[in-house]
Amino acid sequence: MEKNCTSIVWFRRDLRIEDNPALAAAARDGKLLPVFIWCPKEEGQYYPGRVSRWWLKQSLIHLQHSLKSLGAELVLIKAESTLSALLDCISAVGATKVVYNHLYGMFLPSLMSFFANYYILCGVSGNHPISLVRDHSIKQKLVELGINVQSYNGELLFEPWEVYDDNERAFTTFKAYWDKSLNMEREHVAHLPPWRLVPAEGKVENTPIEALGLENESEKSSNALLGRGWSPGWSNADKAFTELIQHHLLNYSKDRLRVGGNSTSLLSPYLHFGELSVRKVFQCVRMKQVVWKNEQNSVGEESATLFLKSVGLREYSRYICFNFPFTHERSLLSSLKHFPWDVNQAHFKAWRQGRTGYPLVDAGMRELWATGWIHNRIRVIVSSFFVKFLRLPWQWGMKYFWDTLLDADLESDIIGWQYISGSLPDGHELERMDSPQIQGFNFDPEGEYVRQWLPELARMPTEWIHHPWDAPLTVLKSAGVDLGINYPKPIIDIDLARDRLTEAIAIMRQNEATSNAANTNGTDEVVFDNADTNEENLAVVKKNTLCSSSRDQRVPSMQNSKNGIQNKKRLKLREDDRLLKDCKNGDEVSKMDDDLCSTAESSSTKKQMTNSRNSVCVPQNCSSMSSDAPYQVCGSSDVKYRWQEEIGTEEMSSKNGKMEQLKNLFLVLSFCK
């Protein structure tokens, strides 16, 4: 351990004082300079949306105040190059050490050429997590200059390369991964916050928070309302978690399914920005689980188990994206690369606007646009409608969530959208179609949620609130609803959508069979990078092809809301609330579906009305994407009954395969302590 040295603490998505291993190590070693570097160029096509940038700005302000009270000031830097900014800081204060916590981010195509030579040098082909490669590139250059570089695990319970099966293969189902994780002998040690920091000597130019460009003038009026419902910052995260543990965790198993009110943990944005330690969350909830089990409190034990499962899903999202880095644009399984997606911009626009004619879907999309937030159950419903009813490419929906969610988390959203689209071995069957009407009566039985976000349906009787198209004309007239005029007719009939999905699946299977027959080995690539088409043909949104969605949003006002802006009080649920039933076979919803967190742990609070200038990306030049012809996205997936054979193929990450290469690469990069 190098004592009495000067260290640069490089903050990223670890904006907290408590249980921050990099900060704790630097504080022990001597003087330090805390630094946050904002480099928009390196964000690529995943530049954060308006509400996410607002949270980041507020969190940085909070961290600045906290560090200053401990004796060191957080330096903010806006740069063209992260490496250049770090070198300037090192030179200014005479630092001999740089410390940071790991990130496990996705590969960004905008930096592909920059790292191409590195891939060739390492002898590993394909895409790899950009944070891994970028951080190693920086570390390598710093080490060459004689700078000591140390990195730590500050975001996960387990590093992605630590959890493999007995054959050293990556798990591809959540249950197997989580069971293995829970049975690993590992003591999760939390780091106490430093009580005093010794600032480094020297002067580094500090960029004013406003100059970072996280929020422009046109966004401030909309963002101001966010502060009435949310309080970013690591100490506020601790308060929110304490509130959950003391008052709401006990009934979490029942409350979490209700789409109206504060029914879940409210922790997802805090976890995304690293304001809350996942180790602390796990340890505290695990302790509650043990206590309730000893007390034979079955409700509390179930609640703790389900909450820990949601923590596990967040871990799993990083695990999958690390081990299979192509999953942000292609499916984990390969069959859906042959699926004829319907590249229909009019349907995409109607979905974004909340104008599909299905009340629960429309209410969720309008809430998302207005507040940057929707309950996890609504996220599942609107994404399922997007993929199964409209057959739009799931990558479009994932990118729109990234652009608009307050707790936008790429890895979690990737898992959520791939799960819904049948792209995961344990995901939804591709054939499964959940009726929004049935979902509405299960999760919004009184129609309160729909009435709040669809004022035009506010006077509809509960009997018809989730399917107004079936209501008698006298009922519609009495409620002031004129279908097709002030509220749209269904964008597609349920039976027609089912028939088209069935036809599309048949085409997909036929195309897959043809492709397999043409394969010299008679097999197809499975569960690793399965791209075989040109990048230019991707139906993935690109930053340079943005089209403004702010002009096509028509979000109703909240004048009909009884209480105006909702407070943070959580609604108590009736124990007889109905559970979701599969619209095809009446079976209860799958266990994973109950707990799937598209952005870690979510909640349906925060009903503030906001405006936004976010834009969603749709390919502008679609001359080759005729809606009359089948369109294939470079994302491949499969239905559930196929995965057993596919997972067993030799190409899947074995010791001698690509997974072992990736694992060895990470070890070579010296990330492991």
C-alpha positions as CSV (number, residue, x, y, z in Angstrom):
1,M,0.0,0.0,0.0
2,E,1.4,3.3,-1.1
3,K,1.2,5.8,1.8
4,N,1.4,9.5,1.8
5,C,0.8,9.7,-1.9
6,T,-1.4,12.0,-4.0
7,S,-4.3,10.2,-5.7
8,I,-6.8,11.1,-8.3
9,V,-10.2,9.7,-7.5
10,W,-12.0,9.3,-10.8
11,F,-15.8,9.4,-10.1
12,R,-18.2,7.9,-12.7
13,R,-21.4,6.1,-11.8
14,D,-20.4,5.9,-8.1
15,L,-21.6,9.3,-6.8
16,R,-21.5,8.5,-3.1
17,I,-19.3,8.8,0.0
18,E,-20.4,5.7,1.8
19,D,-19.1,2.3,0.8
20,N,-17.1,3.8,-2.1
21,P,-13.9,1.5,-2.3
22,A,-12.0,3.9,-4.6
23,L,-12.6,6.9,-2.4
24,A,-11.8,4.9,0.8
25,A,-8.5,3.7,-0.6
26,A,-7.4,7.1,-1.7
27,A,-8.4,8.6,1.7
28,R,-6.2,6.0,3.5
29,D,-3.2,6.6,1.2
30,G,-2.9,10.4,1.7
31,K,-3.9,13.4,-0.3
32,L,-6.5,13.2,-3.1
33,L,-8.2,15.1,-5.8
34,P,-11.8,14.0,-6.6
35,V,-12.7,14.4,-10.3
36,F,-15.7,13.9,-12.4
37,I,-15.1,14.1,-16.2
38,W,-18.0,14.7,-18.5
39,C,-17.1,13.7,-22.1
40,P,-20.3,13.8,-24.3
41,K,-18.3,12.6,-27.3
42,E,-17.6,9.3,-25.6
43,E,-21.3,8.7,-24.8
44,G,-22.0,8.0,-28.5
45,Q,-25.5,7.0,-29.4
46,Y,-26.4,6.5,-25.8
47,Y,-26.1,10.1,-24.7
48,P,-28.4,10.4,-21.7
49,G,-31.9,11.8,-22.0
50,R,-33.1,15.1,-20.5
51,V,-34.4,13.7,-17.2
52,S,-31.4,11.4,-16.7
53,R,-29.1,14.3,-17.2
54,W,-31.1,16.4,-14.7
55,W,-30.6,13.7,-12.1
56,L,-26.9,13.5,-12.8
57,K,-26.6,17.3,-12.4
58,Q,-28.3,17.3,-9.1
59,S,-26.3,14.3,-7.8
60,L,-23.0,16.0,-8.7
61,I,-24.1,19.2,-6.8
62,H,-24.9,17.0,-3.8
63,L,-21.6,15.2,-4.0
64,Q,-19.7,18.4,-4.3
65,H,-21.2,19.7,-1.1
66,S,-20.5,16.4,0.7
67,L,-16.9,16.2,-0.4
68,K,-16.3,19.9,0.4
69,S,-17.6,19.3,4.0
70,L,-15.0,16.6,4.3
71,G,-12.2,18.8,3.2
72,A,-11.8,18.1,-0.6
73,E,-13.6,19.8,-3.5
74,L,-15.0,17.8,-6.4
75,V,-13.5,19.0,-9.7
76,L,-15.8,19.0,-12.6
77,I,-14.3,18.8,-16.1
78,K,-15.9,18.9,-19.5
79,A,-13.5,17.4,-22.0
80,E,-13.1,16.0,-25.5
81,S,-11.0,13.2,-24.1
82,T,-11.1,11.5,-20.7
83,L,-7.5,10.5,-20.9
84,S,-6.3,14.1,-21.6
85,A,-8.4,15.4,-18.7
86,L,-6.8,12.9,-16.3
87,L,-3.3,13.7,-17.5
88,D,-4.0,17.4,-16.9
89,C,-5.1,16.7,-13.4
90,I,-2.2,14.4,-12.7
91,S,0.2,17.1,-13.9
92,A,-1.5,19.9,-12.0
93,V,-1.3,18.2,-8.5
94,G,1.6,15.9,-9.0
95,A,-0.5,12.8,-8.5
96,T,1.2,9.4,-8.5
97,K,-1.9,7.3,-8.3
98,V,-5.3,7.1,-10.0
99,V,-8.2,5.1,-8.4
100,Y,-11.7,4.4,-9.8
101,N,-14.5,1.9,-9.5
102,H,-15.3,-0.5,-12.3
103,L,-18.0,0.1,-15.0
104,Y,-19.4,-2.6,-17.2
105,G,-20.8,-0.5,-20.0
106,M,-21.8,-1.5,-23.5
107,F,-19.8,-1.2,-26.7
108,L,-20.4,2.0,-28.6
109,P,-20.1,1.8,-32.4
110,S,-18.8,5.4,-32.5
111,L,-15.5,4.2,-30.9
112,M,-15.2,1.0,-32.9
113,S,-12.4,2.2,-35.1
114,F,-10.5,3.6,-32.1
115,F,-10.2,0.2,-30.5
116,A,-10.0,-1.9,-33.6
117,N,-6.2,-2.2,-33.4
118,Y,-6.5,-3.2,-29.7
119,Y,-8.8,-6.0,-30.5
120,I,-6.4,-7.3,-33.2
121,L,-3.5,-7.0,-30.8
122,C,-5.3,-9.1,-28.2
123,G,-6.4,-11.6,-30.8
124,V,-10.1,-11.3,-29.8
125,S,-12.7,-10.6,-32.4
126,G,-16.1,-9.0,-32.0
127,N,-17.4,-6.3,-29.7
128,H,-16.5,-6.1,-26.1
129,P,-17.7,-3.8,-23.2
130,I,-16.5,-0.3,-24.0
131,S,-15.8,0.5,-20.4
132,L,-13.5,-2.5,-20.1
133,V,-11.5,-1.5,-23.2
134,R,-11.5,2.2,-22.6
135,D,-10.5,1.9,-19.0
136,H,-7.6,-0.5,-19.9
137,S,-6.5,1.9,-22.6
138,I,-6.3,4.7,-20.1
139,K,-4.7,2.5,-17.5
140,Q,-2.1,1.3,-19.9
141,K,-1.0,4.8,-20.9
142,L,-0.9,6.0,-17.3
143,V,1.2,3.0,-16.2
144,E,3.6,3.8,-19.0
145,L,4.0,7.2,-17.5
146,G,4.8,5.7,-14.1
147,I,1.3,6.3,-12.5
148,N,0.0,3.6,-10.2
149,V,-3.6,2.7,-11.2
150,Q,-6.0,0.7,-9.0
151,S,-9.6,-0.2,-9.8
152,Y,-12.3,-1.6,-7.5
153,N,-15.7,-3.2,-7.5
154,G,-18.1,-0.5,-6.3
155,E,-21.3,-1.4,-8.2
156,L,-22.0,-5.2,-7.9
157,L,-22.1,-8.0,-5.4
158,F,-20.1,-10.1,-7.8
159,E,-17.9,-9.2,-10.7
160,P,-19.3,-10.5,-14.0
161,W,-16.3,-12.9,-14.5
162,E,-16.7,-14.5,-11.1
163,V,-19.9,-16.4,-11.6
164,Y,-19.7,-19.4,-14.1
165,D,-21.1,-22.9,-14.2
166,D,-19.0,-26.0,-13.5
167,N,-17.8,-25.9,-17.2
168,E,-16.6,-22.3,-16.9
169,R,-19.5,-21.2,-19.1
170,A,-21.6,-18.1,-18.6
171,F,-25.1,-18.7,-17.3
172,T,-27.9,-17.7,-19.7
173,T,-30.8,-18.1,-17.4
174,F,-31.5,-15.9,-14.4
175,K,-32.4,-18.7,-11.9
176,A,-29.2,-20.6,-12.5
177,Y,-27.1,-17.5,-12.2
178,W,-28.8,-16.2,-9.0
179,D,-28.8,-19.6,-7.3
180,K,-25.0,-19.9,-8.0
181,S,-24.4,-16.4,-6.8
182,L,-26.3,-16.9,-3.5
183,N,-24.4,-20.1,-2.8
184,M,-21.0,-18.6,-3.4
185,E,-18.9,-18.2,-0.3
186,R,-18.3,-14.5,-0.3
187,E,-18.4,-11.9,2.5
188,H,-19.6,-8.6,1.1
189,V,-17.5,-6.0,3.0
190,A,-18.8,-2.4,3.0
191,H,-16.4,0.5,3.3
192,L,-17.1,3.1,6.0
193,P,-17.2,6.7,4.7
194,P,-14.1,8.7,5.4
195,W,-14.4,11.2,8.2
196,R,-11.8,13.6,6.8
197,L,-10.2,14.1,3.4
198,V,-6.8,15.7,2.8
199,P,-7.0,17.8,-0.4
200,A,-4.2,17.5,-3.0
201,E,-1.9,20.5,-3.5
202,G,-2.1,22.3,-6.8
203,K,-4.7,24.0,-8.9
204,V,-7.1,22.4,-11.4
205,E,-9.6,24.5,-13.3
206,N,-13.0,23.6,-12.1
207,T,-15.8,23.8,-14.6
208,P,-19.0,25.4,-13.3
209,I,-21.8,22.9,-13.1
210,E,-23.9,24.9,-15.6
211,A,-21.1,24.8,-18.1
212,L,-21.1,21.0,-18.3
213,G,-24.2,21.3,-20.5
214,L,-26.3,18.8,-18.6
215,E,-29.3,21.0,-18.7
216,N,-30.1,23.8,-21.2
217,E,-32.3,26.8,-20.6
218,S,-35.3,25.3,-22.5
219,E,-35.3,22.3,-20.2
220,K,-35.1,24.0,-16.9
221,S,-38.8,24.8,-16.5
222,S,-39.7,21.2,-17.2
223,N,-37.0,19.9,-14.9
224,A,-38.0,22.1,-12.0
225,L,-41.1,19.9,-11.5
226,L,-38.9,16.9,-11.1
227,G,-37.4,18.3,-7.9
228,R,-40.8,18.4,-6.3
229,G,-41.0,14.6,-6.3
230,W,-37.4,13.4,-6.3
231,S,-34.3,14.3,-4.2
232,P,-31.1,13.1,-5.9
233,G,-27.9,12.6,-4.0
234,W,-26.3,9.9,-2.0
235,S,-27.6,11.0,1.5
236,N,-31.1,11.2,0.1
237,A,-30.7,7.7,-1.3
238,D,-29.8,6.6,2.2
239,K,-33.0,8.2,3.5
240,A,-35.1,6.6,0.8
241,F,-33.6,3.2,1.6
242,T,-34.1,3.6,5.3
243,E,-37.8,4.6,4.7
244,L,-38.2,1.4,2.6
245,I,-36.6,-0.9,5.2
246,Q,-38.6,0.6,8.2
247,H,-42.0,1.1,6.7
248,H,-42.6,-0.6,3.3
249,L,-40.4,-3.7,2.8
250,L,-42.7,-5.9,4.9
251,N,-45.6,-5.6,2.5
252,Y,-43.5,-5.3,-0.7
253,S,-44.7,-8.6,-2.1
254,K,-48.3,-7.3,-2.2
255,D,-47.7,-3.6,-2.9
256,R,-45.4,-4.0,-5.8
257,L,-48.0,-5.1,-8.3
258,R,-50.3,-2.1,-8.0
259,V,-49.6,0.3,-10.9
260,G,-51.0,3.4,-9.1
261,G,-49.3,5.2,-6.2
262,N,-45.9,4.6,-4.6
263,S,-45.9,0.8,-4.6
264,T,-42.2,-0.1,-5.0
265,S,-38.9,0.9,-3.6
266,L,-38.1,4.1,-5.5
267,L,-34.4,3.2,-5.5
268,S,-33.7,2.6,-9.2
269,P,-32.2,6.0,-10.1
270,Y,-30.1,6.0,-6.9
271,L,-28.7,2.6,-7.8
272,H,-28.1,3.6,-11.4
273,F,-25.9,6.6,-10.5
274,G,-24.2,4.8,-7.7
275,E,-25.6,6.9,-4.9
276,L,-26.6,3.8,-3.0
277,S,-24.4,0.8,-2.4
278,V,-25.9,-2.4,-3.6
279,R,-23.9,-4.2,-1.0
280,K,-25.6,-2.2,1.7
281,V,-29.0,-2.9,0.2
282,F,-28.3,-6.6,-0.1
283,Q,-27.0,-6.9,3.5
284,C,-29.8,-5.0,5.1
285,V,-32.6,-6.8,3.2
286,R,-30.9,-10.2,3.8
287,M,-30.8,-9.5,7.5
288,K,-34.6,-8.7,7.4
289,Q,-35.2,-11.9,5.6
290,V,-33.4,-13.9,8.3
291,V,-35.3,-12.1,11.1
292,W,-38.7,-12.6,9.5
293,K,-37.9,-16.3,8.8
294,N,-37.0,-16.8,12.4
295,E,-40.2,-15.1,13.4
296,Q,-42.2,-17.2,11.0
297,N,-43.4,-14.1,9.3
298,S,-44.2,-15.6,5.9
299,V,-45.3,-12.2,4.3
300,G,-42.1,-10.5,5.4
301,E,-39.9,-13.4,4.3
302,E,-41.6,-13.5,0.9
303,S,-41.2,-9.7,0.5
304,A,-37.5,-9.8,1.3
305,T,-36.9,-12.8,-1.0
306,L,-38.7,-11.0,-3.9
307,F,-36.8,-7.8,-3.2
308,L,-33.4,-9.6,-3.2
309,K,-34.5,-11.2,-6.5
310,S,-34.9,-7.7,-8.0
311,V,-31.4,-6.9,-6.8
312,G,-30.3,-10.1,-8.5
313,L,-31.9,-9.1,-11.8
314,R,-29.9,-5.9,-11.7
315,E,-26.7,-8.0,-11.2
316,Y,-27.8,-10.3,-14.0
317,S,-28.3,-7.5,-16.4
318,R,-24.6,-6.5,-16.0
319,Y,-23.6,-10.1,-16.2
320,I,-25.3,-10.7,-19.5
321,C,-24.2,-7.5,-21.1
322,F,-20.6,-8.1,-20.0
323,N,-20.4,-11.7,-21.2
324,F,-22.5,-11.0,-24.3
325,P,-21.7,-7.4,-25.3
326,F,-23.7,-7.4,-28.5
327,T,-27.0,-7.6,-26.6
328,H,-27.7,-3.9,-26.9
329,E,-28.5,-4.3,-30.6
330,R,-28.9,-8.1,-31.2
331,S,-30.8,-10.8,-29.4
332,L,-29.1,-13.3,-27.1
333,L,-30.6,-16.2,-29.1
334,S,-30.4,-16.3,-32.8
335,S,-33.8,-17.2,-34.2
336,L,-35.3,-13.6,-34.2
337,K,-32.6,-12.4,-36.7
338,H,-35.0,-14.0,-39.2
339,F,-38.2,-12.3,-37.8
340,P,-40.0,-9.9,-40.2
341,W,-40.3,-6.8,-38.0
342,D,-42.8,-4.2,-39.2
343,V,-40.8,-1.0,-39.6
344,N,-43.9,1.2,-39.2
345,Q,-43.0,4.8,-38.1
346,A,-46.7,5.7,-37.8
347,H,-47.3,2.9,-35.2
348,F,-44.1,3.9,-33.4
349,K,-45.3,7.5,-33.2
350,A,-48.8,6.4,-31.9
351,W,-47.1,4.3,-29.3
352,R,-44.9,7.1,-28.1
353,Q,-47.8,9.6,-28.0
354,G,-50.1,7.2,-26.1
355,R,-52.6,7.1,-29.0
356,T,-52.9,3.3,-29.6
357,G,-56.5,3.1,-28.5
358,Y,-55.6,0.7,-25.6
359,P,-56.2,2.7,-22.4
360,L,-53.6,1.1,-20.1
361,V,-50.9,1.2,-22.8
362,D,-51.7,4.9,-23.6
363,A,-51.8,5.9,-19.9
364,G,-48.4,4.4,-19.3
365,M,-46.8,6.1,-22.3
366,R,-48.3,9.5,-21.4
367,E,-47.0,9.1,-17.9
368,L,-43.6,8.3,-19.2
369,W,-43.5,11.4,-21.4
370,A,-44.8,13.6,-18.6
371,T,-42.7,12.4,-15.7
372,G,-39.9,10.3,-17.0
373,W,-41.2,7.4,-14.9
374,I,-43.6,4.4,-15.1
375,H,-44.2,1.5,-12.8
376,N,-42.3,-1.7,-13.7
377,R,-45.5,-3.5,-14.5
378,I,-46.5,-0.8,-17.0
379,R,-43.0,-1.0,-18.6
380,V,-43.7,-4.7,-19.2
381,I,-47.2,-4.1,-20.6
382,V,-46.2,-1.3,-23.0
383,S,-43.1,-3.1,-24.2
384,S,-45.0,-6.3,-24.8
385,F,-47.6,-4.4,-26.8
386,F,-44.8,-2.8,-28.8
387,V,-43.2,-6.1,-29.7
388,K,-46.2,-8.5,-29.9
389,F,-49.0,-6.4,-31.2
390,L,-47.2,-3.8,-33.3
391,R,-44.2,-6.1,-34.2
392,L,-41.9,-3.1,-34.0
393,P,-38.2,-3.8,-33.5
394,W,-37.5,-4.0,-29.8
395,Q,-34.3,-2.0,-30.2
396,W,-36.5,1.1,-31.0
397,G,-38.4,0.7,-27.8
398,M,-35.2,0.1,-25.7
399,K,-33.7,3.3,-27.1
400,Y,-36.8,5.3,-26.4
401,F,-36.8,4.2,-22.8
402,W,-33.1,5.2,-22.7
403,D,-34.1,8.7,-24.0
404,T,-37.0,9.3,-21.7
405,L,-36.7,7.4,-18.4
406,L,-35.5,9.1,-15.3
407,D,-33.8,5.9,-14.1
408,A,-32.6,5.0,-17.6
409,D,-30.3,2.1,-17.2
410,L,-29.0,0.5,-20.4
411,E,-28.1,-2.9,-19.1
412,S,-31.4,-3.4,-17.2
413,D,-33.4,-2.1,-20.2
414,I,-31.6,-4.5,-22.5
415,I,-32.6,-7.4,-20.3
416,G,-36.2,-6.2,-20.0
417,W,-36.7,-5.7,-23.7
418,Q,-35.0,-9.0,-24.7
419,Y,-37.1,-10.8,-22.1
420,I,-40.3,-9.5,-23.5
421,S,-39.3,-10.1,-27.1
422,G,-38.5,-13.8,-26.5
423,S,-34.8,-13.2,-26.9
424,L,-33.7,-14.8,-23.7
425,P,-33.8,-18.5,-22.9
426,D,-36.1,-17.9,-19.9
427,G,-38.0,-15.0,-21.4
428,H,-41.6,-14.7,-22.7
429,E,-42.5,-17.2,-25.4
430,L,-42.6,-15.3,-28.7
431,E,-46.2,-16.5,-29.2
432,R,-47.4,-15.1,-25.9
433,M,-49.8,-12.2,-26.2
434,D,-51.1,-10.5,-23.0
435,S,-54.3,-8.6,-23.6
436,P,-54.0,-5.0,-22.4
437,Q,-57.7,-5.2,-21.5
438,I,-57.1,-8.2,-19.1
439,Q,-54.0,-6.5,-17.8
440,G,-56.0,-3.4,-17.1
441,F,-58.6,-5.2,-15.0
442,N,-55.8,-7.1,-13.1
443,F,-53.6,-4.2,-12.2
444,D,-55.9,-1.2,-12.4
445,P,-59.2,-2.7,-11.5
446,E,-61.0,0.5,-10.7
447,G,-59.5,2.4,-13.6
448,E,-58.0,5.1,-11.5
449,Y,-54.6,5.0,-13.2
450,V,-56.2,5.2,-16.7
451,R,-58.4,8.1,-15.6
452,Q,-55.5,10.0,-14.2
453,W,-53.4,9.9,-17.4
454,L,-56.3,9.8,-20.0
455,P,-58.6,12.7,-19.0
456,E,-60.7,12.0,-22.1
457,L,-61.8,8.8,-20.5
458,A,-62.3,10.2,-17.0
459,R,-66.1,9.7,-17.1
460,M,-66.0,6.2,-18.5
461,P,-67.6,3.6,-16.2
462,T,-65.2,1.1,-14.6
463,E,-66.9,-1.7,-16.6
464,W,-65.8,-0.2,-19.9
465,I,-62.7,1.8,-18.9
466,H,-60.2,-0.8,-20.3
467,H,-62.1,-1.5,-23.5
468,P,-64.1,1.5,-24.5
469,W,-64.5,0.2,-28.0
470,D,-67.0,-2.4,-26.7
471,A,-69.1,0.2,-24.8
472,P,-72.6,1.0,-26.0
473,L,-73.0,4.3,-27.9
474,T,-75.1,5.6,-25.0
475,V,-72.4,5.0,-22.5
476,L,-69.8,6.6,-24.7
477,K,-72.0,9.6,-25.3
478,S,-72.7,10.0,-21.6
479,A,-68.9,9.8,-20.9
480,G,-68.1,12.4,-23.5
481,V,-66.1,9.9,-25.5
482,D,-66.1,10.0,-29.3
483,L,-63.9,7.2,-30.5
484,G,-61.7,8.2,-33.4
485,I,-62.2,11.9,-32.5
486,N,-61.2,12.6,-28.9
487,Y,-59.8,9.2,-28.2
488,P,-58.4,6.8,-30.9
489,K,-59.9,3.6,-31.9
490,P,-57.6,0.6,-31.4
491,I,-54.6,0.8,-33.6
492,I,-55.0,-2.9,-34.4
493,D,-57.6,-5.5,-33.5
494,I,-56.4,-8.1,-31.0
495,D,-57.3,-11.0,-33.2
496,L,-55.7,-9.5,-36.3
497,A,-52.5,-8.8,-34.2
498,R,-52.5,-12.4,-33.1
499,D,-52.9,-13.7,-36.7
500,R,-50.1,-11.4,-37.9
501,L,-47.8,-12.5,-35.2
502,T,-48.5,-16.1,-35.9
503,E,-47.8,-15.5,-39.6
504,A,-44.5,-13.7,-38.8
505,I,-43.4,-16.5,-36.6
506,A,-44.0,-19.0,-39.4
507,I,-41.9,-16.8,-41.7
508,M,-39.2,-16.6,-39.1
509,R,-39.1,-20.4,-38.8
510,Q,-39.0,-20.9,-42.5
511,N,-36.2,-18.4,-42.9
512,E,-34.3,-20.0,-40.0
513,A,-34.6,-23.4,-41.6
514,T,-33.4,-22.1,-44.9
515,S,-30.4,-20.4,-43.2
516,N,-29.6,-23.5,-41.2
517,A,-29.7,-25.7,-44.4
518,A,-27.3,-23.3,-46.1
519,N,-24.9,-23.4,-43.2
520,T,-22.1,-25.8,-44.0
521,N,-22.2,-27.3,-40.5
522,G,-25.9,-27.4,-40.3
523,T,-26.0,-25.2,-37.3
524,D,-26.3,-21.6,-36.5
525,E,-24.4,-19.3,-34.1
526,V,-26.1,-19.2,-30.8
527,V,-25.6,-17.2,-27.6
528,F,-22.7,-15.2,-28.9
529,D,-22.3,-12.4,-31.4
530,N,-24.6,-13.5,-34.2
531,A,-24.4,-10.5,-36.5
532,D,-24.3,-11.4,-40.2
533,T,-25.6,-8.2,-41.8
534,N,-24.3,-4.8,-42.6
535,E,-24.3,-2.2,-39.9
536,E,-26.1,0.2,-42.2
537,N,-29.1,-2.0,-42.3
538,L,-29.7,-2.0,-38.6
539,A,-33.0,-0.7,-37.4
540,V,-31.3,0.6,-34.3
541,V,-31.7,4.3,-33.7
542,K,-28.7,6.4,-34.6
543,K,-27.8,9.8,-33.1
544,N,-27.4,11.4,-36.4
545,T,-30.8,10.4,-37.6
546,L,-32.9,11.9,-34.9
547,C,-36.3,13.2,-35.6
548,S,-38.1,15.3,-33.1
549,S,-40.7,13.6,-31.0
550,S,-41.3,16.7,-28.9
551,R,-43.6,18.1,-31.5
552,D,-45.7,15.0,-31.9
553,Q,-46.5,14.5,-28.2
554,R,-49.9,15.6,-27.0
555,V,-49.9,14.9,-23.3
556,P,-53.2,15.9,-21.6
557,S,-53.2,18.3,-18.7
558,M,-53.7,17.1,-15.2
559,Q,-56.6,19.5,-14.4
560,N,-58.9,16.6,-13.6
561,S,-56.6,15.2,-11.0
562,K,-58.3,15.4,-7.6
563,N,-55.1,16.0,-5.6
564,G,-53.0,17.8,-8.2
565,I,-49.4,16.7,-8.0
566,Q,-49.4,13.5,-6.0
567,N,-47.4,13.2,-2.8
568,K,-45.1,10.4,-1.9
569,K,-47.5,8.5,0.3
570,R,-47.8,4.9,-0.7
571,L,-51.2,3.4,-1.4
572,K,-52.3,0.4,0.7
573,L,-53.4,-2.5,-1.4
574,R,-56.4,-4.7,-0.8
575,E,-55.3,-8.3,-0.2
576,D,-57.9,-9.5,-2.7
577,D,-56.3,-7.6,-5.6
578,R,-56.4,-9.9,-8.6
579,L,-53.2,-11.4,-10.0
580,L,-52.2,-11.2,-13.6
581,K,-53.4,-14.1,-15.8
582,D,-52.0,-15.1,-19.1
583,C,-54.5,-14.1,-21.7
584,K,-54.0,-17.3,-23.7
585,N,-54.1,-20.1,-21.1
586,G,-55.2,-18.5,-17.9
587,D,-52.0,-19.6,-16.1
588,E,-50.6,-17.3,-13.5
589,V,-47.8,-15.0,-14.6
590,S,-44.3,-16.5,-14.6
591,K,-42.2,-15.9,-11.6
592,M,-39.6,-14.0,-13.5
593,D,-42.3,-11.8,-15.1
594,D,-43.5,-10.9,-11.7
595,D,-40.1,-9.5,-10.7
596,L,-38.6,-8.5,-14.0
597,C,-37.2,-5.0,-13.4
598,S,-36.6,-3.2,-16.7
599,T,-34.6,-0.6,-14.8
600,A,-33.6,-2.4,-11.7
601,E,-36.2,-1.6,-9.1
602,S,-39.0,0.8,-10.2
603,S,-42.0,2.6,-8.8
604,S,-45.0,4.4,-10.1
605,T,-44.7,7.5,-8.0
606,K,-43.9,11.0,-9.2
607,K,-46.9,12.2,-11.1
608,Q,-45.5,15.7,-11.8
609,M,-46.4,17.0,-15.2
610,T,-43.4,18.0,-17.2
611,N,-42.6,19.0,-20.8
612,S,-39.6,17.7,-22.7
613,R,-37.5,18.3,-25.8
614,N,-36.2,14.8,-25.9
615,S,-36.1,13.3,-29.3
616,V,-36.5,9.7,-30.3
617,C,-34.6,8.2,-33.2
618,V,-36.2,6.7,-36.2
619,P,-34.4,5.9,-39.4
620,Q,-35.1,8.8,-41.7
621,N,-34.2,7.1,-44.9
622,C,-36.4,4.1,-45.1
623,S,-36.6,3.7,-48.8
624,S,-35.3,0.2,-48.5
625,M,-37.5,-0.6,-45.5
626,S,-40.9,-0.9,-47.2
627,S,-43.6,-1.8,-44.9
628,D,-44.8,-4.2,-47.6
629,A,-41.7,-6.3,-47.4
630,P,-40.4,-8.3,-44.4
631,Y,-37.7,-6.4,-42.5
632,Q,-35.0,-8.1,-40.5
633,V,-33.3,-6.4,-37.7
634,C,-29.8,-7.5,-36.8
635,G,-31.2,-8.9,-33.5
636,S,-31.7,-12.5,-33.2
637,S,-33.9,-14.3,-30.7
638,D,-35.8,-17.5,-30.2
639,V,-38.9,-18.9,-28.7
640,K,-38.6,-20.8,-25.5
641,Y,-38.9,-24.3,-26.8
642,R,-35.7,-23.9,-28.9
643,W,-33.2,-22.8,-26.4
644,Q,-32.4,-26.2,-24.8
645,E,-30.8,-27.4,-28.1
646,E,-29.2,-24.1,-28.9
647,I,-27.5,-23.5,-25.6
648,G,-25.6,-26.7,-26.0
649,T,-23.8,-25.9,-29.1
650,E,-20.0,-25.8,-29.2
651,E,-19.9,-22.1,-30.2
652,M,-21.3,-21.1,-26.8
653,S,-18.7,-19.6,-24.4
654,S,-16.8,-22.7,-23.4
655,K,-13.2,-22.8,-22.1
656,N,-11.9,-22.8,-25.6
657,G,-14.5,-20.5,-26.9
658,K,-15.2,-16.8,-27.0
659,M,-16.3,-16.6,-23.4
660,E,-13.0,-17.9,-22.2
661,Q,-11.3,-15.4,-24.5
662,L,-13.3,-12.6,-23.0
663,K,-12.7,-13.8,-19.5
664,N,-8.9,-14.1,-20.1
665,L,-8.9,-10.7,-21.8
666,F,-10.3,-9.1,-18.6
667,L,-7.8,-10.9,-16.5
668,V,-5.0,-9.7,-18.8
669,L,-6.3,-6.2,-18.4
670,S,-5.5,-6.5,-14.7
671,F,-8.9,-5.4,-13.4
672,C,-9.0,-8.1,-10.8
673,K,-7.3,-7.1,-7.6
